[in-house]
């Protein structure tokens, strides 16, 4: 069971779930996902490049 955040027990500012806050959280989550996917794609390309170079020899 979780305890709802209140000013007394929250470690930081309490954000009320207003439409603006929810929209901002969703936007942040989408941006974080896009960055993570881009980093994963870059890592996959970099790890595949040496293998491709070895196969072409």
N, C-alpha and C positions, 0 to 999 in steps of 0.2 A: 504494500500500500504506500502511495506517495503522499507527501505533505504538500499542500498548495503553497506556493511562494507568497510570502508576505514581507512587508518591509522589515519585520523583526528577524526573520530567518533567512532572507535572501542574501547571497554573498555580494550581489551587485544591484544595479537598478532593476526595479520591477517593471516589466513591459506589459501593459494591459493588452489583451488580444483584440485591439481595434482593427478594423479593416486595413488601415494603413500599416500597422505593425505586421499583420499577417502577410500583406503584400510584400513588404520589405524583406521579411524572413524568407518568403518563397523566392524572391529575386536573388537574394544572397545564396540560397541553396542551389539555384540554377547556375549562378556564376561559379560557385565552388565546384560543381559537377563538371562544367565546361572546362575549367582549368585542369581538373584531375584527368579528364579524358584526353585533353591535349598533351599533358605530360606523359600519360601512358602510351599514347600514339607515338610521341617522339622517342620514348625509350624503346618501343618495339621496333621502330625504323632503325635506330642506332644499333640495336642488338642483331637485327637481320642483315645490316649492311656488311659486316665482316664475313658472315656466312655466305652471302651472295658473292663476295669477292673471291673467296676460296673456291667456290663451285665453278667460277668462270675461268679459273686457271687451268 
